[in-house]
Amino acid sequence: MSSLRCKRCKSVLPENLFRCKGCGTWNLSQDTGEVAPIRPITAYRDGKPKRPRFASQHWSAAAFGGGIVPGSTLMIGGEAGAGKSTLMLQLIEAANQRALYWPTEEVGDVGGEGILERCERMAPDALGLLHLVDSPFEWPIELNASLRDYPVQVFDSLSNLQGIRTDEQPDVINAFVTHCAAFGYAMIFLMHVNKDEDFAGLEKLKHLVGCTAILRCSDKKGSERRSLEVIKNRFGPGHSEVDLVMTAQGLVPTQEQVKAWEKERAIREANRLRS
């Protein structure tokens, strides 16, 4: 695995540290040294994961069918302000895995720093896990085995790809779908959704990934209520929905949702005892 270096002072840093203790810079770039070849793996077979799911104890596991499958792709769509980035940070924290953040815009005061500040406030345990790619995404890109060093990766966002034609965007997804399946990392795509929920004109993209979910805001102005609806899932129920509320600590299930889960568990346990 290549070492990490501070992009400002070039100091070599521990692999889990992304803020340089020397100069205080947040964004790290990976050393361009040679990476030992890694044999591709098969992350899942016959629709069933070969390794334990990530974030299997997080509330989102109820929506995603038990957690995030290594080697799979997850698309989370939602309008601006719905909480897509907040949910992404919570998933990284719950997964407790090194995560690579791919921006499609310059990492600066508005983009990258906003993500880090939100991470520190809402998912502090993810601070030592999140690593930022220090330059905007450019296509085409060479995907290599070193990406296996980051079991969870985030692409933020498909809607902001610059200099890429609309008909080329499926190629970006397919490249990552093929690569992450071969090398076992999970990819989370964030996507802006307009009021018609057509994924900003890219409805066909949801059919390219393993799991697709929409994070919705309440119709009531000023409400902190949210809902996470899974509309496609290759590794779990084809449809599920979770009622949420946005708090200072991030997205959490509503009390009504928790009671509904408790009732479902009680029914399952009663059925188990009768069988």
N, C-alpha and C positions, 0 to 999 in steps of 0.2 A: 504494500500500500504506500502511495506517495505521501510525503510529509506535507503539513500545512505551513504556509508562510504568510506573515502579515503583508498585505499588499502595499503598505506605506514604507515600513522600515525593513521588510524582508526577513524579519526574525523567524526562526523555526519555532513552531508552537506545538504544544501537546494536541493530539488528534481531537480531543473533545472540547477544546477551547477556541472560541471564535472571536473573542475580544482580546487584542494584544495588550499584555500587561506593560509593555514598554512604552508604546505611544498612544494607547487607548483606542486605536482604530477598531471598528466593529467588523468590517467586511474582510474576509480572508480569501485568498486565492490559493489553489492547490499547486504544489510544486510541479513543474513540467518534466520532472525526471522520469526515467523508464518505470513502467509498471509491470510487475510480473504477470505473465499470461494466466488467465483463470479459465478453467474448463466450464463451458456453459452447463447449466442445470435445467431440469424441467421442473417448474414451480408447481404445476398441478397436472393431474391426469384424469381424464374422464369427468371433468367438471368438479373434482374434489381436490382440495389443497393437500399437498404432501407435508407441509410444515404448519405449526400452530399459527393461528391468525394473530395479527397485531390488534391491540386495543380491545381484546376480547372481554375485558371487565368494565369497559366504558359504557355509558348509557347508549351510545350510538350503535353498539353491537346489536341492540334490539332491532334497529332499522336495517343494518347491513347483513343480517343473517348470521351473527356470531363474531363479527370483527372484520378487519381488512385482510384479504388473502395475499400473502407474499407472491410476487410475480404477476399480480393483477393490476388493472387500471380502474380508477374510480373517478367519475366526473361529478362535480358538485356545481350546479347552476343556481343562480339567484340574482335578483336585482341589486343595485347598489345599496349598501347599508343593511342588507339582510343578515350579514354575519358570516359570509363564506370564509374569510380569512380567520375569523375567530374560531370557527369550527375546525379549520385546518390545523391551527395551532393546538387546539385541544386534542385532536387526534394524534399529533406528534408527541405531545406530552404523555398521553395514555399508552401509546405504542412503546415509549421508552427506547427508541431506536434513533441512531444518527440519521438526520434528515437533510436533504439538499434542496435549496429553494432556487428555482429557475425564474428570474424575472423577465418580462417581455418589454420592460421600460428601464430607463436608467435607475440604478439603485442610489437613492439620494434622500434628501430630507422628506420628500413626500412619499416615496415608495419604500425603500429598504429600511430607513430609520423608523417609519411608521410601523412596519411589521415588527421590528425589534422592541419598540416601546410597548406595543400591544402585547407582545409575547411576555415581556417582563411583568406586565400588569395582570394578564389573564391566564397565562400558562407559564409561570416562572420556572417550573421544572424542565421546560423545553429549551431554556436558554443555552444550556450546555450541549444540546443536541442539534440545534438548527445552524446550518452553514449556508451562507449566501454565495451564489455565483455572482462575481463582482462586475459583470458586464451584461448588457441586454442579450437576449436570445437572438441568434442569427441562424438563418436557414440557407443552405443545408448545413448540418452539423455532423461531426463524426462521433458516434456513440461507441465507447470502448469498455473493456472489462472493468476499468477502475470505478465505474459507477456502482458496481456491486458493493463498494465500501459504504454506501448509503442505502440502508434497507428501505427507507421511505423517502420519496421525492415529490416535490410540489411544482407544478407548472402554473404560474400566475401571470397573465391568464391567456386563454386561447382567444379571447375577444380583442386583445391588444397587440396581436402580432403585427409587426410593421414590415412593410415591403414584401408581403406574401399575398399572392392572389387567393381569393376565396376557394378556388378549386384545388389549391395546394395545401390547405389546412388539414384535410384528412390525411395527407401524406405525413405530416408532423405526428399526428396521433398514431398512425400505423407504425411509424418508425419506433416510437416508444413502446407501443403494445408488444411488438415483436421482441424488442431488446429486453424489456423488463421481464417478460415471460421466460426468456433464455437465461437471465442472470439473477432472477429471484427477488428483485426489489419491487416495491409497490409504488405506483405513480398516481398522484392525485392531481387531476386537472380542475382548475377553477374556471368558471365560465359565466359571463354576464347573460342574464335572461331578461328579455323585455316583457311587457305586460301580456303579450300573446303567448309567452312561454315557448318561443320557437328557437331558443338558443341563439339569439341574434342572427337569425337567418340560416343557422347551421343545424337544423333539426336532424339531419342524417348522421351527425357526429355521435349521437348517443348510441347508435347501433354498433359503433366500432369499439366500445369499451366494455369491460366486464360488468360494471355497476354504474347506474346513473341516478342521481338524486337531485331534487329541487328544494332549495331552502326558501320558504316564502315568509313575507311579512304579513301581519294582520291588516285587514282592510281598514281597521279603525285608526285614524290619524293619531300619531303619538304613542300608540300601543307598543309594548315591548314583546308582545306575543309573536311567536314564530311557529312554523311547522316544517318538518323535514319529511319529504315524501320520496320514497324510493320507487321509481317508475320502471326500472329494469334491473335485474340482478341475476347474473349467471351462477352465483354461488350461494343463493339463499332464496327466500320468498320473492316472487316476481313483483310484488307490490306490498308496501308497508308505509305507515305514517306515524310520526312521533310529534306530540304537541310540546312546544318549548317556550321558554321565556328568556329574554336577554337580561343578564344581570352584570354587575361590576366584575364578577369573576368569570363571565362568559355565558354560554348557552347551557341551560339546565332544563330537565323535564319539568312540566307543570305538576302540581300536586295531584290534579285529576289523572294525569298520565301515570304517575307513580302508583296511584290506587288501582288503576286499570291493570297495570302489570302485576300487582300483588294478587288481584282477583284471578288473573290468568294462571299464575303460578299455583294458587290454591286449587284451581280446577284440575290442573295437570297432576298435582300431587294426589288429589282424591281419585282421579282415574287410575293412577299408577297403583294405589293401594287396593283398588277393587280388582285389578287385573291379576 
